[in-house]
Amino acid sequence: MQYVKKYITVGAYHTPEGKTIPKFLIIDDEHKIVIDSLITSCRAASTKVGGSGIRYTVKIRGFEKYIYEDEGKWFIEEKIQN
């Protein structure tokens, strides 16, 4: 299975302590997806598409997903159909 790095728009807020909490993401400038909760965040590499930064493990519609923030740009690992 192949993956590509897909850049997305993320709406987040920042706490007074400096923590970033993503609240929703927008894919292809049209699909807004609400993030149910933030599970954890840590510095990590994307093993499927390359790159590194802060990896956020979030819950969306009951499923755990990763979103990445690298120098102010957000991306996901998107599966491509063969």
mmCIF file as gemmi writes it, N, C-alpha and C atoms, coordinates in Angstrom:
data_model
loop_
_atom_site.group_PDB
_atom_site.id
_atom_site.type_symbol
_atom_site.label_atom_id
_atom_site.label_alt_id
_atom_site.label_comp_id
_atom_site.label_asym_id
_atom_site.label_entity_id
_atom_site.label_seq_id
_atom_site.pdbx_PDB_ins_code
_atom_site.Cartn_x
_atom_site.Cartn_y
_atom_site.Cartn_z
_atom_site.occupancy
_atom_site.B_iso_or_equiv
_atom_site.pdbx_formal_charge
_atom_site.auth_seq_id
_atom_site.auth_asym_id
_atom_site.pdbx_PDB_model_num
ATOM 1 N N . MET Axp A 1 ? 0.841 -1.171 0 1 0 ? 1 A 1
ATOM 2 C CA . MET Axp A 1 ? 0 0 0 1 0 ? 1 A 1
ATOM 3 C C . MET Axp A 1 ? 0.891 1.24 0 1 0 ? 1 A 1
ATOM 4 N N . GLN Axp A 2 ? 0.515 2.231 -0.795 1 0 ? 2 A 1
ATOM 5 C CA . GLN Axp A 2 ? 1.301 3.456 -0.894 1 0 ? 2 A 1
ATOM 6 C C . GLN Axp A 2 ? 0.576 4.615 -0.226 1 0 ? 2 A 1
ATOM 7 N N . TYR Axp A 3 ? 1.368 5.538 0.278 1 0 ? 3 A 1
ATOM 8 C CA . TYR Axp A 3 ? 0.843 6.724 0.947 1 0 ? 3 A 1
ATOM 9 C C . TYR Axp A 3 ? 1.511 7.963 0.375 1 0 ? 3 A 1
ATOM 10 N N . VAL Axp A 4 ? 0.807 9.077 0.453 1 0 ? 4 A 1
ATOM 11 C CA . VAL Axp A 4 ? 1.365 10.37 0.065 1 0 ? 4 A 1
ATOM 12 C C . VAL Axp A 4 ? 1.14 11.355 1.212 1 0 ? 4 A 1
ATOM 13 N N . LYS Axp A 5 ? 1.989 12.371 1.245 1 0 ? 5 A 1
ATOM 14 C CA . LYS Axp A 5 ? 1.837 13.436 2.23 1 0 ? 5 A 1
ATOM 15 C C . LYS Axp A 5 ? 0.791 14.404 1.7 1 0 ? 5 A 1
ATOM 16 N N . LYS Axp A 6 ? -0.309 14.553 2.414 1 0 ? 6 A 1
ATOM 17 C CA . LYS Axp A 6 ? -1.4 15.434 1.995 1 0 ? 6 A 1
ATOM 18 C C . LYS Axp A 6 ? -1.482 16.586 2.985 1 0 ? 6 A 1
ATOM 19 N N . TYR Axp A 7 ? -1.257 17.803 2.47 1 0 ? 7 A 1
ATOM 20 C CA . TYR Axp A 7 ? -1.336 18.989 3.317 1 0 ? 7 A 1
ATOM 21 C C . TYR Axp A 7 ? -2.791 19.363 3.541 1 0 ? 7 A 1
ATOM 22 N N . ILE Axp A 8 ? -3.098 19.757 4.774 1 0 ? 8 A 1
ATOM 23 C CA . ILE Axp A 8 ? -4.468 20.056 5.175 1 0 ? 8 A 1
ATOM 24 C C . ILE Axp A 8 ? -4.493 21.358 5.97 1 0 ? 8 A 1
ATOM 25 N N . THR Axp A 9 ? -5.69 21.885 6.151 1 0 ? 9 A 1
ATOM 26 C CA . THR Axp A 9 ? -5.909 23.037 7.023 1 0 ? 9 A 1
ATOM 27 C C . THR Axp A 9 ? -6.395 22.514 8.368 1 0 ? 9 A 1
ATOM 28 N N . VAL Axp A 10 ? -5.826 23.037 9.437 1 0 ? 10 A 1
ATOM 29 C CA . VAL Axp A 10 ? -6.225 22.618 10.78 1 0 ? 10 A 1
ATOM 30 C C . VAL Axp A 10 ? -6.615 23.848 11.588 1 0 ? 10 A 1
ATOM 31 N N . GLY Axp A 11 ? -7.759 23.758 12.256 1 0 ? 11 A 1
ATOM 32 C CA . GLY Axp A 11 ? -8.176 24.786 13.204 1 0 ? 11 A 1
ATOM 33 C C . GLY Axp A 11 ? -7.8 24.322 14.598 1 0 ? 11 A 1
ATOM 34 N N . ALA Axp A 12 ? -7.038 25.143 15.306 1 0 ? 12 A 1
ATOM 35 C CA . ALA Axp A 12 ? -6.563 24.747 16.631 1 0 ? 12 A 1
ATOM 36 C C . ALA Axp A 12 ? -6.579 25.949 17.554 1 0 ? 12 A 1
ATOM 37 N N . TYR Axp A 13 ? -6.531 25.686 18.829 1 0 ? 13 A 1
ATOM 38 C CA . TYR Axp A 13 ? -6.333 26.784 19.764 1 0 ? 13 A 1
ATOM 39 C C . TYR Axp A 13 ? -5.097 26.492 20.591 1 0 ? 13 A 1
ATOM 40 N N . HIS Axp A 14 ? -4.551 27.545 21.172 1 0 ? 14 A 1
ATOM 41 C CA . HIS Axp A 14 ? -3.31 27.454 21.928 1 0 ? 14 A 1
ATOM 42 C C . HIS Axp A 14 ? -3.582 27.863 23.371 1 0 ? 14 A 1
ATOM 43 N N . THR Axp A 15 ? -3.148 27.042 24.297 1 0 ? 15 A 1
ATOM 44 C CA . THR Axp A 15 ? -3.356 27.333 25.712 1 0 ? 15 A 1
ATOM 45 C C . THR Axp A 15 ? -2.326 28.357 26.185 1 0 ? 15 A 1
ATOM 46 N N . PRO Axp A 16 ? -2.576 29.005 27.307 1 0 ? 16 A 1
ATOM 47 C CA . PRO Axp A 16 ? -1.587 29.936 27.856 1 0 ? 16 A 1
ATOM 48 C C . PRO Axp A 16 ? -0.239 29.262 28.154 1 0 ? 16 A 1
ATOM 49 N N . GLU Axp A 17 ? -0.26 27.951 28.356 1 0 ? 17 A 1
ATOM 50 C CA . GLU Axp A 17 ? 0.978 27.212 28.614 1 0 ? 17 A 1
ATOM 51 C C . GLU Axp A 17 ? 1.735 26.881 27.335 1 0 ? 17 A 1
ATOM 52 N N . GLY Axp A 18 ? 1.155 27.195 26.176 1 0 ? 18 A 1
ATOM 53 C CA . GLY Axp A 18 ? 1.825 26.949 24.903 1 0 ? 18 A 1
ATOM 54 C C . GLY Axp A 18 ? 1.452 25.648 24.219 1 0 ? 18 A 1
ATOM 55 N N . LYS Axp A 19 ? 0.488 24.935 24.738 1 0 ? 19 A 1
ATOM 56 C CA . LYS Axp A 19 ? 0.059 23.672 24.133 1 0 ? 19 A 1
ATOM 57 C C . LYS Axp A 19 ? -0.906 23.952 22.982 1 0 ? 19 A 1
ATOM 58 N N . THR Axp A 20 ? -0.73 23.246 21.87 1 0 ? 20 A 1
ATOM 59 C CA . THR Axp A 20 ? -1.624 23.354 20.72 1 0 ? 20 A 1
ATOM 60 C C . THR Axp A 20 ? -2.639 22.226 20.779 1 0 ? 20 A 1
ATOM 61 N N . ILE Axp A 21 ? -3.919 22.573 20.619 1 0 ? 21 A 1
ATOM 62 C CA . ILE Axp A 21 ? -4.988 21.576 20.653 1 0 ? 21 A 1
ATOM 63 C C . ILE Axp A 21 ? -5.793 21.689 19.362 1 0 ? 21 A 1
ATOM 64 N N . PRO Axp A 22 ? -5.585 20.754 18.413 1 0 ? 22 A 1
ATOM 65 C CA . PRO Axp A 22 ? -6.349 20.795 17.165 1 0 ? 22 A 1
ATOM 66 C C . PRO Axp A 22 ? -7.818 20.468 17.412 1 0 ? 22 A 1
ATOM 67 N N . LYS Axp A 23 ? -8.725 21.221 16.766 1 0 ? 23 A 1
ATOM 68 C CA . LYS Axp A 23 ? -10.164 21.045 16.967 1 0 ? 23 A 1
ATOM 69 C C . LYS Axp A 23 ? -10.892 20.543 15.719 1 0 ? 23 A 1
ATOM 70 N N . PHE Axp A 24 ? -10.394 20.893 14.533 1 0 ? 24 A 1
ATOM 71 C CA . PHE Axp A 24 ? -10.996 20.399 13.295 1 0 ? 24 A 1
ATOM 72 C C . PHE Axp A 24 ? -9.951 20.431 12.198 1 0 ? 24 A 1
ATOM 73 N N . LEU Axp A 25 ? -10.217 19.681 11.134 1 0 ? 25 A 1
ATOM 74 C CA . LEU Axp A 25 ? -9.353 19.734 9.959 1 0 ? 25 A 1
ATOM 75 C C . LEU Axp A 25 ? -10.213 19.868 8.718 1 0 ? 25 A 1
ATOM 76 N N . ILE Axp A 26 ? -9.614 20.453 7.693 1 0 ? 26 A 1
ATOM 77 C CA . ILE Axp A 26 ? -10.302 20.644 6.417 1 0 ? 26 A 1
ATOM 78 C C . ILE Axp A 26 ? -9.444 20.005 5.337 1 0 ? 26 A 1
ATOM 79 N N . ILE Axp A 27 ? -10.058 19.091 4.588 1 0 ? 27 A 1
ATOM 80 C CA . ILE Axp A 27 ? -9.369 18.38 3.515 1 0 ? 27 A 1
ATOM 81 C C . ILE Axp A 27 ? -9.899 18.886 2.184 1 0 ? 27 A 1
ATOM 82 N N . ASP Axp A 28 ? -8.998 19.181 1.263 1 0 ? 28 A 1
ATOM 83 C CA . ASP Axp A 28 ? -9.347 19.657 -0.086 1 0 ? 28 A 1
ATOM 84 C C . ASP Axp A 28 ? -10.218 20.91 -0.049 1 0 ? 28 A 1
ATOM 85 N N . ASP Axp A 29 ? -10.024 21.752 0.953 1 0 ? 29 A 1
ATOM 86 C CA . ASP Axp A 29 ? -10.743 23.026 1.087 1 0 ? 29 A 1
ATOM 87 C C . ASP Axp A 29 ? -12.259 22.873 1.116 1 0 ? 29 A 1
ATOM 88 N N . GLU Axp A 30 ? -12.766 21.676 1.418 1 0 ? 30 A 1
ATOM 89 C CA . GLU Axp A 30 ? -14.223 21.525 1.432 1 0 ? 30 A 1
ATOM 90 C C . GLU Axp A 30 ? -14.753 20.577 2.495 1 0 ? 30 A 1
ATOM 91 N N . HIS Axp A 31 ? -13.996 19.598 2.9 1 0 ? 31 A 1
ATOM 92 C CA . HIS Axp A 31 ? -14.488 18.611 3.866 1 0 ? 31 A 1
ATOM 93 C C . HIS Axp A 31 ? -13.991 18.965 5.264 1 0 ? 31 A 1
ATOM 94 N N . LYS Axp A 32 ? -14.867 19.532 6.088 1 0 ? 32 A 1
ATOM 95 C CA . LYS Axp A 32 ? -14.513 19.876 7.467 1 0 ? 32 A 1
ATOM 96 C C . LYS Axp A 32 ? -14.831 18.685 8.359 1 0 ? 32 A 1
ATOM 97 N N . ILE Axp A 33 ? -13.836 18.261 9.119 1 0 ? 33 A 1
ATOM 98 C CA . ILE Axp A 33 ? -13.976 17.113 10.001 1 0 ? 33 A 1
ATOM 99 C C . ILE Axp A 33 ? -13.656 17.563 11.421 1 0 ? 33 A 1
ATOM 100 N N . VAL Axp A 34 ? -14.592 17.357 12.321 1 0 ? 34 A 1
ATOM 101 C CA . VAL Axp A 34 ? -14.408 17.746 13.717 1 0 ? 34 A 1
ATOM 102 C C . VAL Axp A 34 ? -13.559 16.695 14.429 1 0 ? 34 A 1
ATOM 103 N N . ILE Axp A 35 ? -12.591 17.154 15.185 1 0 ? 35 A 1
ATOM 104 C CA . ILE Axp A 35 ? -11.76 16.274 16.004 1 0 ? 35 A 1
ATOM 105 C C . ILE Axp A 35 ? -12.452 16.127 17.354 1 0 ? 35 A 1
ATOM 106 N N . ASP Axp A 36 ? -12.764 14.887 17.72 1 0 ? 36 A 1
ATOM 107 C CA . ASP Axp A 36 ? -13.47 14.635 18.975 1 0 ? 36 A 1
ATOM 108 C C . ASP Axp A 36 ? -12.591 14.928 20.186 1 0 ? 36 A 1
ATOM 109 N N . SER Axp A 37 ? -11.331 14.483 20.128 1 0 ? 37 A 1
ATOM 110 C CA . SER Axp A 37 ? -10.436 14.725 21.256 1 0 ? 37 A 1
ATOM 111 C C . SER Axp A 37 ? -8.985 14.551 20.834 1 0 ? 37 A 1
ATOM 112 N N . LEU Axp A 38 ? -8.117 15.192 21.589 1 0 ? 38 A 1
ATOM 113 C CA . LEU Axp A 38 ? -6.675 15.018 21.442 1 0 ? 38 A 1
ATOM 114 C C . LEU Axp A 38 ? -6.253 13.956 22.441 1 0 ? 38 A 1
ATOM 115 N N . ILE Axp A 39 ? -5.607 12.912 21.951 1 0 ? 39 A 1
ATOM 116 C CA . ILE Axp A 39 ? -5.16 11.835 22.831 1 0 ? 39 A 1
ATOM 117 C C . ILE Axp A 39 ? -3.758 12.134 23.355 1 0 ? 39 A 1
ATOM 118 N N . THR Axp A 40 ? -2.841 12.457 22.44 1 0 ? 40 A 1
ATOM 119 C CA . THR Axp A 40 ? -1.473 12.767 22.833 1 0 ? 40 A 1
ATOM 120 C C . THR Axp A 40 ? -0.773 13.522 21.712 1 0 ? 40 A 1
ATOM 121 N N . SER Axp A 41 ? 0.34 14.131 22.042 1 0 ? 41 A 1
ATOM 122 C CA . SER Axp A 41 ? 1.19 14.758 21.032 1 0 ? 41 A 1
ATOM 123 C C . SER Axp A 41 ? 2.64 14.544 21.433 1 0 ? 41 A 1
ATOM 124 N N . CYS Axp A 42 ? 3.493 14.342 20.419 1 0 ? 42 A 1
ATOM 125 C CA . CYS Axp A 42 ? 4.916 14.132 20.679 1 0 ? 42 A 1
ATOM 126 C C . CYS Axp A 42 ? 5.695 14.409 19.397 1 0 ? 42 A 1
ATOM 127 N N . ARG Axp A 43 ? 6.983 14.659 19.542 1 0 ? 43 A 1
ATOM 128 C CA . ARG Axp A 43 ? 7.842 14.828 18.373 1 0 ? 43 A 1
ATOM 129 C C . ARG Axp A 43 ? 8.057 13.444 17.772 1 0 ? 43 A 1
ATOM 130 N N . ALA Axp A 44 ? 7.8 13.322 16.46 1 0 ? 44 A 1
ATOM 131 C CA . ALA Axp A 44 ? 7.911 12.015 15.813 1 0 ? 44 A 1
ATOM 132 C C . ALA Axp A 44 ? 8.065 12.188 14.31 1 0 ? 44 A 1
ATOM 133 N N . ALA Axp A 45 ? 8.546 11.138 13.675 1 0 ? 45 A 1
ATOM 134 C CA . ALA Axp A 45 ? 8.681 11.11 12.222 1 0 ? 45 A 1
ATOM 135 C C . ALA Axp A 45 ? 7.498 10.371 11.609 1 0 ? 45 A 1
ATOM 136 N N . SER Axp A 46 ? 7.163 10.769 10.393 1 0 ? 46 A 1
ATOM 137 C CA . SER Axp A 46 ? 6.161 10.036 9.62 1 0 ? 46 A 1
ATOM 138 C C . SER Axp A 46 ? 6.887 8.915 8.894 1 0 ? 46 A 1
ATOM 139 N N . THR Axp A 47 ? 6.624 7.69 9.264 1 0 ? 47 A 1
ATOM 140 C CA . THR Axp A 47 ? 7.33 6.562 8.662 1 0 ? 47 A 1
ATOM 141 C C . THR Axp A 47 ? 6.787 6.196 7.287 1 0 ? 47 A 1
ATOM 142 N N . LYS Axp A 48 ? 5.573 6.635 6.962 1 0 ? 48 A 1
ATOM 143 C CA . LYS Axp A 48 ? 4.958 6.261 5.688 1 0 ? 48 A 1
ATOM 144 C C . LYS Axp A 48 ? 5.266 7.234 4.56 1 0 ? 48 A 1
ATOM 145 N N . VAL Axp A 49 ? 5.427 8.526 4.882 1 0 ? 49 A 1
ATOM 146 C CA . VAL Axp A 49 ? 5.617 9.522 3.812 1 0 ? 49 A 1
ATOM 147 C C . VAL Axp A 49 ? 6.839 10.402 4.024 1 0 ? 49 A 1
ATOM 148 N N . GLY Axp A 50 ? 7.565 10.197 5.094 1 0 ? 50 A 1
ATOM 149 C CA . GLY Axp A 50 ? 8.735 11.019 5.381 1 0 ? 50 A 1
ATOM 150 C C . GLY Axp A 50 ? 8.353 12.324 6.049 1 0 ? 50 A 1
ATOM 151 N N . GLY Axp A 51 ? 9.338 12.978 6.579 1 0 ? 51 A 1
ATOM 152 C CA . GLY Axp A 51 ? 9.106 14.223 7.291 1 0 ? 51 A 1
ATOM 153 C C . GLY Axp A 51 ? 8.973 13.962 8.777 1 0 ? 51 A 1
ATOM 154 N N . SER Axp A 52 ? 9.081 15.027 9.535 1 0 ? 52 A 1
ATOM 155 C CA . SER Axp A 52 ? 8.945 14.899 10.98 1 0 ? 52 A 1
ATOM 156 C C . SER Axp A 52 ? 8.359 16.18 11.537 1 0 ? 52 A 1
ATOM 157 N N . GLY Axp A 53 ? 8.105 16.181 12.802 1 0 ? 53 A 1
ATOM 158 C CA . GLY Axp A 53 ? 7.51 17.332 13.46 1 0 ? 53 A 1
ATOM 159 C C . GLY Axp A 53 ? 6.767 16.864 14.682 1 0 ? 53 A 1
ATOM 160 N N . ILE Axp A 54 ? 5.668 17.519 14.982 1 0 ? 54 A 1
ATOM 161 C CA . ILE Axp A 54 ? 4.836 17.113 16.106 1 0 ? 54 A 1
ATOM 162 C C . ILE Axp A 54 ? 3.718 16.223 15.568 1 0 ? 54 A 1
ATOM 163 N N . ARG Axp A 55 ? 3.645 15.013 16.102 1 0 ? 55 A 1
ATOM 164 C CA . ARG Axp A 55 ? 2.574 14.093 15.712 1 0 ? 55 A 1
ATOM 165 C C . ARG Axp A 55 ? 1.478 14.17 16.768 1 0 ? 55 A 1
ATOM 166 N N . TYR Axp A 56 ? 0.273 14.468 16.313 1 0 ? 56 A 1
ATOM 167 C CA . TYR Axp A 56 ? -0.892 14.532 17.188 1 0 ? 56 A 1
ATOM 168 C C . TYR Axp A 56 ? -1.723 13.277 16.956 1 0 ? 56 A 1
ATOM 169 N N . THR Axp A 57 ? -1.971 12.534 18.004 1 0 ? 57 A 1
ATOM 170 C CA . THR Axp A 57 ? -2.89 11.403 17.933 1 0 ? 57 A 1
ATOM 171 C C . THR Axp A 57 ? -4.24 11.938 18.375 1 0 ? 57 A 1
ATOM 172 N N . VAL Axp A 58 ? -5.202 11.88 17.46 1 0 ? 58 A 1
ATOM 173 C CA . VAL Axp A 58 ? -6.52 12.448 17.726 1 0 ? 58 A 1
ATOM 174 C C . VAL Axp A 58 ? -7.591 11.378 17.534 1 0 ? 58 A 1
ATOM 175 N N . LYS Axp A 59 ? -8.751 11.625 18.101 1 0 ? 59 A 1
ATOM 176 C CA . LYS Axp A 59 ? -9.891 10.729 17.903 1 0 ? 59 A 1
ATOM 177 C C . LYS Axp A 59 ? -10.89 11.447 17.013 1 0 ? 59 A 1
ATOM 178 N N . ILE Axp A 60 ? -11.23 10.797 15.891 1 0 ? 60 A 1
ATOM 179 C CA . ILE Axp A 60 ? -12.2 11.32 14.934 1 0 ? 60 A 1
ATOM 180 C C . ILE Axp A 60 ? -13.226 10.225 14.677 1 0 ? 60 A 1
ATOM 181 N N . ARG Axp A 61 ? -14.481 10.505 15.001 1 0 ? 61 A 1
ATOM 182 C CA . ARG Axp A 61 ? -15.577 9.542 14.797 1 0 ? 61 A 1
ATOM 183 C C . ARG Axp A 61 ? -15.261 8.171 15.395 1 0 ? 61 A 1
ATOM 184 N N . GLY Axp A 62 ? -14.613 8.171 16.554 1 0 ? 62 A 1
ATOM 185 C CA . GLY Axp A 62 ? -14.314 6.931 17.252 1 0 ? 62 A 1
ATOM 186 C C . GLY Axp A 62 ? -13.022 6.245 16.848 1 0 ? 62 A 1
ATOM 187 N N . PHE Axp A 63 ? -12.301 6.772 15.859 1 0 ? 63 A 1
ATOM 188 C CA . PHE Axp A 63 ? -11.063 6.161 15.388 1 0 ? 63 A 1
ATOM 189 C C . PHE Axp A 63 ? -9.865 7.036 15.743 1 0 ? 63 A 1
ATOM 190 N N . GLU Axp A 64 ? -8.753 6.39 16.109 1 0 ? 64 A 1
ATOM 191 C CA . GLU Axp A 64 ? -7.517 7.12 16.351 1 0 ? 64 A 1
ATOM 192 C C . GLU Axp A 64 ? -6.827 7.389 15.026 1 0 ? 64 A 1
ATOM 193 N N . LYS Axp A 65 ? -6.423 8.639 14.818 1 0 ? 65 A 1
ATOM 194 C CA . LYS Axp A 65 ? -5.743 9.056 13.592 1 0 ? 65 A 1
ATOM 195 C C . LYS Axp A 65 ? -4.538 9.909 13.965 1 0 ? 65 A 1
ATOM 196 N N . TYR Axp A 66 ? -3.547 9.957 13.065 1 0 ? 66 A 1
ATOM 197 C CA . TYR Axp A 66 ? -2.393 10.831 13.242 1 0 ? 66 A 1
ATOM 198 C C . TYR Axp A 66 ? -2.533 12.034 12.326 1 0 ? 66 A 1
ATOM 199 N N . ILE Axp A 67 ? -2.228 13.211 12.856 1 0 ? 67 A 1
ATOM 200 C CA . ILE Axp A 67 ? -2.01 14.391 12.033 1 0 ? 67 A 1
ATOM 201 C C . ILE Axp A 67 ? -0.672 14.974 12.473 1 0 ? 67 A 1
ATOM 202 N N . TYR Axp A 68 ? 0.03 15.572 11.536 1 0 ? 68 A 1
ATOM 203 C CA . TYR Axp A 68 ? 1.376 16.067 11.796 1 0 ? 68 A 1
ATOM 204 C C . TYR Axp A 68 ? 1.44 17.567 11.561 1 0 ? 68 A 1
ATOM 205 N N . GLU Axp A 69 ? 2.237 18.248 12.392 1 0 ? 69 A 1
ATOM 206 C CA . GLU Axp A 69 ? 2.504 19.674 12.211 1 0 ? 69 A 1
ATOM 207 C C . GLU Axp A 69 ? 4.009 19.834 12.097 1 0 ? 69 A 1
ATOM 208 N N . ASP Axp A 70 ? 4.45 20.398 10.969 1 0 ? 70 A 1
ATOM 209 C CA . ASP Axp A 70 ? 5.872 20.576 10.7 1 0 ? 70 A 1
ATOM 210 C C . ASP Axp A 70 ? 6.116 22.016 10.268 1 0 ? 70 A 1
ATOM 211 N N . GLU Axp A 71 ? 6.702 22.807 11.149 1 0 ? 71 A 1
ATOM 212 C CA . GLU Axp A 71 ? 7.021 24.21 10.874 1 0 ? 71 A 1
ATOM 213 C C . GLU Axp A 71 ? 5.798 24.988 10.399 1 0 ? 71 A 1
ATOM 214 N N . GLY Axp A 72 ? 4.685 24.793 11.082 1 0 ? 72 A 1
ATOM 215 C CA . GLY Axp A 72 ? 3.467 25.542 10.779 1 0 ? 72 A 1
ATOM 216 C C . GLY Axp A 72 ? 2.602 24.966 9.675 1 0 ? 72 A 1
ATOM 217 N N . LYS Axp A 73 ? 3.053 23.882 9.033 1 0 ? 73 A 1
ATOM 218 C CA . LYS Axp A 73 ? 2.25 23.226 7.999 1 0 ? 73 A 1
ATOM 219 C C . LYS Axp A 73 ? 1.767 21.889 8.545 1 0 ? 73 A 1
ATOM 220 N N . TRP Axp A 74 ? 0.502 21.576 8.259 1 0 ? 74 A 1
ATOM 221 C CA . TRP Axp A 74 ? -0.124 20.355 8.758 1 0 ? 74 A 1
ATOM 222 C C . TRP Axp A 74 ? -0.293 19.358 7.62 1 0 ? 74 A 1
ATOM 223 N N . PHE Axp A 75 ? -0.104 18.055 7.921 1 0 ? 75 A 1
ATOM 224 C CA . PHE Axp A 75 ? -0.331 17.032 6.901 1 0 ? 75 A 1
ATOM 225 C C . PHE Axp A 75 ? -0.814 15.738 7.527 1 0 ? 75 A 1
ATOM 226 N N . ILE Axp A 76 ? -1.381 14.9 6.656 1 0 ? 76 A 1
ATOM 227 C CA . ILE Axp A 76 ? -1.784 13.544 7.017 1 0 ? 76 A 1
ATOM 228 C C . ILE Axp A 76 ? -1.105 12.578 6.057 1 0 ? 76 A 1
ATOM 229 N N . GLU Axp A 77 ? -1.099 11.305 6.411 1 0 ? 77 A 1
ATOM 230 C CA . GLU Axp A 77 ? -0.615 10.247 5.528 1 0 ? 77 A 1
ATOM 231 C C . GLU Axp A 77 ? -1.838 9.689 4.809 1 0 ? 77 A 1
ATOM 232 N N . GLU Axp A 78 ? -1.957 9.987 3.52 1 0 ? 78 A 1
ATOM 233 C CA . GLU Axp A 78 ? -3.142 9.571 2.768 1 0 ? 78 A 1
ATOM 234 C C . GLU Axp A 78 ? -2.827 8.352 1.91 1 0 ? 78 A 1
ATOM 235 N N . LYS Axp A 79 ? -3.683 7.33 2.019 1 0 ? 79 A 1
ATOM 236 C CA . LYS Axp A 79 ? -3.554 6.138 1.172 1 0 ? 79 A 1
ATOM 237 C C . LYS Axp A 79 ? -3.926 6.493 -0.255 1 0 ? 79 A 1
ATOM 238 N N . ILE Axp A 80 ? -3.166 5.96 -1.206 1 0 ? 80 A 1
ATOM 239 C CA . ILE Axp A 80 ? -3.546 6.14 -2.608 1 0 ? 80 A 1
ATOM 240 C C . ILE Axp A 80 ? -3.914 4.779 -3.185 1 0 ? 80 A 1
ATOM 241 N N . GLN Axp A 81 ? -4.903 4.801 -4.049 1 0 ? 81 A 1
ATOM 242 C CA . GLN Axp A 81 ? -5.377 3.568 -4.679 1 0 ? 81 A 1
ATOM 243 C C . GLN Axp A 81 ? -4.459 3.204 -5.833 1 0 ? 81 A 1
ATOM 244 N N . ASN Axp A 82 ? -4.143 1.941 -5.94 1 0 ? 82 A 1
ATOM 245 C CA . ASN Axp A 82 ? -3.311 1.456 -7.055 1 0 ? 82 A 1
ATOM 246 C C . ASN Axp A 82 ? -4.175 0.953 -8.175 1 0 ? 82 A 1
